[in-house]
Amino acid sequence: MAIIVNLDVVLAQRKMKVKDLAEEIGLSVVNLSILKQSKAKAVRFTTLEAICKALDCQPGDILEYVPDQIEE
């Protein structure tokens, strides 16, 4: 996968639990966990904005692009 979700890293740095973040941004723990595990197909900008506001971070702190390796 080319997009890596580093939400768990940022949560650990802020010493915050998924449950607490979910309550603060108004998202279910299940949906936030799906995002955290990189299983989400899409992320709404409003959700990303709420996460960044709650964690005092930038979108680039949460999402990282890693090019796919081409096997020869």
Protein Blocks (a to p, Z undefined) as FASTA:
>chain_A
ZZdcfklmmmmmnopafklmmmmnopafklmmmmmnopafbdcfklmmmmmmmnopafkl
mpccddddddZZ
